[in-house]
Amino acid sequence: MRNIARKSRLLGSTMIILAVAAFLFATGAAPGPTPAPKKKALFVWGGWEGHEPKQCVDIFAPFLEKQGFEVEISNTLDSYLNAPKMKSLDLVVQAFTMAAITPEQEKGLEEAVKAGVGLAGWHGGLADAFRSNVEYEFMVGGQWVAHPGGVIPYVVNITDHSDPITKGLTDFKMNSEQYYMQVDPVNKVLATTTFSGEHASWIKGVVMPVVWKKMYGKGRVFYTSLGHVAKDFDVPQAREIVNRGMLWAARVSGEDAKPPAASK
């Protein structure tokens, strides 16, 4: 009799569970798919303080958090030494002007980007870092060499109106350092500036890239020469370009960059 009673209780419990499951399924309340893991971004800042690296990071880290990113902020290049962690990231944003990087730190960053981690940055924090490291410059796609006249007024011209980083934006004015750079021809250029020659007559009329994107291995690389100091990002277009560039580098938007078509 006890066995019969026990089996009866088990049967009753099973029927209740099945009934509840059927109700949840019928009403659409059944458990849905597991949410996708958050994208991960690492900000690394430091180097020359004149570029206000921490203040600039404090502008853009909250933006990524609002986009659902898990954000970490570091002020040491040793962050690049943890290979498994680096390769688990979706994006590295670097604001580290000049300074020096060890071979091990450099390898950690470059190998992560080659494997598919995005890289983004602005002004000297990305393209005036580690001046003696040519492989690093190869990865970034350019290197600062001069800013004739220092802080001056200049115009940024949007040259690609279909790319997700610059779509819908119009030409705008800056009052900042106008970067003269050595630039990789493989870059997909999205915006440029033209030098007047007022501060260096021999470069009058030179058209210089201001915003570009490229690939390094499997990784997307975004760069803009805007952003000498944090106040520069009070210009809405300058801030929006960085916002969109980070999202592109992290594969939230757009396609991989293709090299420019060879001229015939």
N, C-alpha and C positions, 0 to 999 in steps of 0.2 A: 504493500500500500504506500509506504514511504517513497519508493522509487517512482510509482505512478504519479504521486503528488509532485515530486521534484521535476519529473519530465513535463508535467502540466504547467508548472511555473516557468520553466525554461521556454516552453512553446509560447506561453503567453507573452513573455518578455520579447521573444523574437518577433512576434506578430506586431507588438507595439513599435519596435524599432523600424520594421519594414513600413508600417503605416506612416510613421513620422517622416521617413526618407521619401516615401511616395508623395507626401504632402509638400515637402520642401521642393522636390523636383517639379511638381505641378504648378507651384506658385512662383517658381523662378528664384526661390531663396536658397537653392542648393549652393554649396561652396563654389566660387568661381575659380578661374585659373590663378596660379600663384603670381603676384605682382612682379614685374621685372625689377631686378636689383637696381639701385640707384647708380647713376654714373658717378665716377670719382675724379676729383680734380685736386691737384697739388699746386699751391702757389709757393714759389721759392723767391725770397727777396733778400737784398743785401747790396754790398759794394758801395759805390760812391753815393753819399747821402744827398748830394745836390739834386739828384733826380727824384727825390722823395719816393723811394720805392715802396715803403710801408703805406704811405698815404694813398698811393695809387692802387695798391693791392686792396686797401680797405674800400675802394670804390667798386671794384669788380668782383671780389669774393662774394658779397651779399647778392649780387645779381645772379651768380651761378647757383647759390643756395635757393633763390626763389624759383629757379628753373628745375629744382629737384635734385641738384648735385649734392653729393657728400663731399664737403670741402675741407682740406687740411692746409694750414698756413705754416711755413717753415722759414727760418732765417739762417739756414745752414746748407751748404752744398753737400754735406754728408747725407742728406736725404736721397741723393742719387746712388748711394752705395748699396741700398737694399734692393737687389735685383728682382726677387719675387714680388715685392710690393710695387716697384716701379712698373713692372709689366702688367700689374693688375689695374693700373690707372687707365682712365680714358683721356686725360688731359694733364699736361704740365704747363703752367703759366710762370714764366721766369721774368723777374725784374731785378737784375743783378749787373749793374754797370761796372765795367773794367774788372778789377780784381784778378785773381788767378784761380785756376781749377786744377786739381790733381789729375793725373792720367786715369786713376780709378773712378773718380767722380765723373769725369768726362765720358768715359766708356759706359758708365751706368746710365747716363742720360741718352747718349747716342744709340745704344743698343735697345733701349726701351722704345725710342721713336722709330727705329728701323723695324721693330716688331709690331708697330701699329698704334702706339700711344701718340696722341696729338700733342703739338707744341705750339704755344702762342705767346706773343709778347709785343712790346711797344718800345720805340725810341732806343735809348742806349741800354735798356735793361735786357734786350735780346741781341741787338746788332752792334753794341759796343762793349761786349763782354769778352774776356779771355782773349785779348788781342793777338797772342802768339799761337793760338790753337786753330790751325787752318781747317781741320776736319770739322770742328764746331762751326766755323764760318760757312763751310760747304753745306752743312745741314740747314743753317738759318737762311742762306740764300743772299746774304749781303753783309757789308761791314761799313760802318760810319768812317769817313775820312776827314770831313770838315763841316762847319756851319758858318759860312761867310757872313759877317755882320752881327753874329750872335743872335739875340732875340730881335726879330724883325717882323713886319707884316708881310704875309704872302698868301697866295691863293692855292687851294687844293682843287684839282680838276678830277671829277669822276670820269673814268674812261670806259668802264664796263657797267652798263646800266641793267644788265640782265642777271648778273651774279647775285646770289642770295646775301652776300656781305655788303653790297653797295646798291642793290636794287631800290629804286624810289628815292635815293639821295641825290641832291644837287650839289654843284660846286659851292665851296664855302671858304671863308677867310680864317686865317690863324694869325696870331701874334706870338711867335715862338721861334725856336731854332729850326731853320730850314735845312734839313740834312742833305749833304752831298755824300754819295755813297758809291762803293764798288758793289756791283749788283750782278747776280747770276742770271744769264739770259734764259735759263729754264723757267724762271718765275712767271706765273700768270699775274700780270700787273692789273690792278683794279682802279688805281688812282695815281695821279702824278702831280708834280709842281714844276714850274718853269722859272729858272733863275734869271733875274733882271740884268745881272752884270754890274750892278751898282757897287757891290762890295768886292768883286773879283771880276774884272772886265773880260778876262779870257774865257769865262764860262757863260757869257751872256747868251740867252736863248736855249741853254741846255735843259732838256726835259728829263726829270728825275722821278723814278718810282717813289711813291709814298705809301702805298698799300699793295701787298702781294700775298699770294699763297702758292704753295708748291708741295711736292712730296719728297720725303726722305725715307727710302725703303718703303714700308707700308704705312708710315706715319704721315699725317697731314700737318703741315707747318704754315702758320699764319703770322704775318708781321706787318706793323705799321710804324713809320718813323715819327708819328705824332706822339705827344705826351711827354714833353720835357719836364714838366712839373704837374702836380695833380690838378691845378687850376685849368690847365689846357683842356681837361675833359669836361669843363663847363660848357664847351662848344658841343651842342647836341650831336652833330654829325660825327665828331671825333669819338665821343663816348659810344655811339651806336655802332660804329665800325668795329671797335674792340669787342663789344658785346656779341655782335654777329660773328666776328672772326673766331672767338673762342668756341662758340657753338658749332661752327663749321669744323674747326680742328678736332673737336670731340665727337664728330660724326652725328651731330644732332640734325644738321641740315646739309643740303647740297651733295655733290659728287666729288670724287677724288680729282685733284688738279691734274690737267694734262699739259704737257709742254707745248709752247707756242708752235704753230705750224712753221716748218722751214720755208724761208723765202726762196722763190724760184729765180 
